[in-house]
Amino acid sequence: MVYIIILTWNHWELTFKCLSSVLRITYPNYQVVVVDNGSRDGTVDFIREKFPAVKVIANSCNLGFAAGCNVGIRYAASKGADYVLLLNNDTLVAPDFLDKLIAHAQVLPNAGILAPKIVYADGSGRLWFAGGHCHPITLDVVSSGLSTSNSEPQPVDYVFGTAMLIRKNVLEDVGLFDELFFMYYEDMDFCLRARRAGYKIYYIPAAIVHHHVAASTAMFLPARYYHKARSSVLFFRKHASGARYLIIVLYRLGSAIHTLIHLIRQQQVNAAKAYLQGLKDGLKGKGGYYEKIYFSE
């Protein structure tokens, strides 16, 4: 049994389109679970009325991506899920995408996490993400996998939680998402932990998902930069040590300066301030300020 976990926070119209596509998939053995992160636009009532077959778990507030997904994953595990599929509510899926993911999961060696080809949902068919690779020392992204030349499954270093199929063994051996990450980098952290546990991560280009990129956070530019900064610091602090740590600190310092200069040139002063605050909170291992302002109403 595959449990499809869809995390929502407002934007009921996107969730409606997502669920409409999910309920047309051809794979026969699945259950849809919507975990709502404290929506205030009637999303929960709307889903329960329009999609009575969908299990809805309503959180009282916005727990963030990692903790919100964990609520759904725990529920799926309690029901004996063989696989958990995380899916953003701003996606649309091809009817056969899950058939193809499961078929490859059953034959690829040590497959623990699999992800589809993700294209823009604007009708262009442009590729948005196809798995990524990290530098062995800095752990930073060196390739986002944006290539259309490969049609066969490819091993990658990480995939996004936008659309991620996870075998139950991975969850049993690796655990859940690290809830210290409110949003961003929690999926890279999870993938790195899975690889260290001996599992492989695969990109499956035959499975297709369409994505309305950043639709749920597009209006919150300062908050996005805050969490990207904070989560990046938490990620590199967690996975770097010794000489590697010094290299990463110097590398990330240069990257931070470049980002701040870019934001200031674009006259995004609030975003620049939020980015600096995110760096500070990441170094202190805390957060909360921008969640309260931008993600609780």
RAVENSUL-V461546 format. One record per residue. N is the residue number from 1. RES is the residue in one small letter. PSI is psi as a letter, one per 30 degrees, with the letter a starting at -180 (none if undefined). Layout:
BEGIN
n = [N;N]
res = [RES;RES]
psi = [PSI;PSI]
END
This chain:
BEGIN
n = [1;2;3;4;5;6;7;8;9;10;11;12;13;14;15;16;17;18;19;20;21;22;23;24;25;26;27;28;29;30;31;32;33;34;35;36;37;38;39;40;41;42;43;44;45;46;47;48;49;50;51;52;53;54;55;56;57;58;59;60;61;62;63;64;65;66;67;68;69;70;71;72;73;74;75;76;77;78;79;80;81;82;83;84;85;86;87;88;89;90;91;92;93;94;95;96;97;98;99;100;101;102;103;104;105;106;107;108;109;110;111;112;113;114;115;116;117;118;119;120;121;122;123;124;125;126;127;128;129;130;131;132;133;134;135;136;137;138;139;140;141;142;143;144;145;146;147;148;149;150;151;152;153;154;155;156;157;158;159;160;161;162;163;164;165;166;167;168;169;170;171;172;173;174;175;176;177;178;179;180;181;182;183;184;185;186;187;188;189;190;191;192;193;194;195;196;197;198;199;200;201;202;203;204;205;206;207;208;209;210;211;212;213;214;215;216;217;218;219;220;221;222;223;224;225;226;227;228;229;230;231;232;233;234;235;236;237;238;239;240;241;242;243;244;245;246;247;248;249;250;251;252;253;254;255;256;257;258;259;260;261;262;263;264;265;266;267;268;269;270;271;272;273;274;275;276;277;278;279;280;281;282;283;284;285;286;287;288;289;290;291;292;293;294;295;296;297]
res = [m;v;y;i;i;i;l;t;w;n;h;w;e;l;t;f;k;c;l;s;s;v;l;r;i;t;y;p;n;y;q;v;v;v;v;d;n;g;s;r;d;g;t;v;d;f;i;r;e;k;f;p;a;v;k;v;i;a;n;s;c;n;l;g;f;a;a;g;c;n;v;g;i;r;y;a;a;s;k;g;a;d;y;v;l;l;l;n;n;d;t;l;v;a;p;d;f;l;d;k;l;i;a;h;a;q;v;l;p;n;a;g;i;l;a;p;k;i;v;y;a;d;g;s;g;r;l;w;f;a;g;g;h;c;h;p;i;t;l;d;v;v;s;s;g;l;s;t;s;n;s;e;p;q;p;v;d;y;v;f;g;t;a;m;l;i;r;k;n;v;l;e;d;v;g;l;f;d;e;l;f;f;m;y;y;e;d;m;d;f;c;l;r;a;r;r;a;g;y;k;i;y;y;i;p;a;a;i;v;h;h;h;v;a;a;s;t;a;m;f;l;p;a;r;y;y;h;k;a;r;s;s;v;l;f;f;r;k;h;a;s;g;a;r;y;l;i;i;v;l;y;r;l;g;s;a;i;h;t;l;i;h;l;i;r;q;q;q;v;n;a;a;k;a;y;l;q;g;l;k;d;g;l;k;g;k;g;g;y;y;e;k;i;y;f;s;e]
psi = [k;k;j;j;j;j;k;l;j;a;h;e;e;e;e;e;e;e;e;e;e;e;g;g;l;f;k;f;i;l;k;k;k;k;j;k;h;h;k;g;g;g;e;e;e;e;e;e;e;f;i;f;f;k;k;k;j;j;k;f;l;j;f;l;e;e;e;e;e;e;e;e;e;e;e;e;e;f;g;h;k;e;l;k;j;k;k;k;f;h;l;k;k;k;e;g;e;e;e;e;e;e;e;e;f;f;f;k;k;g;j;e;k;k;k;l;k;k;l;k;h;g;f;f;g;k;k;e;k;h;l;l;k;k;k;f;e;f;g;l;k;f;k;g;g;i;k;g;f;k;f;l;k;k;k;l;e;l;l;l;f;e;j;j;k;k;k;e;e;e;e;e;e;e;a;a;k;j;f;f;j;e;l;k;f;e;e;e;e;e;e;e;e;e;e;f;g;g;l;l;k;k;k;j;f;f;k;k;k;k;k;j;k;g;e;f;g;e;f;h;e;e;e;e;e;e;e;e;e;e;e;e;e;e;e;e;e;e;g;k;l;b;e;e;e;e;e;e;e;e;e;f;e;e;e;e;e;e;e;e;e;e;e;e;e;g;h;i;e;e;e;e;e;e;e;e;e;e;e;e;e;e;e;f;h;l;a;e;e;f;e;e;e;f;g;f;none]
END
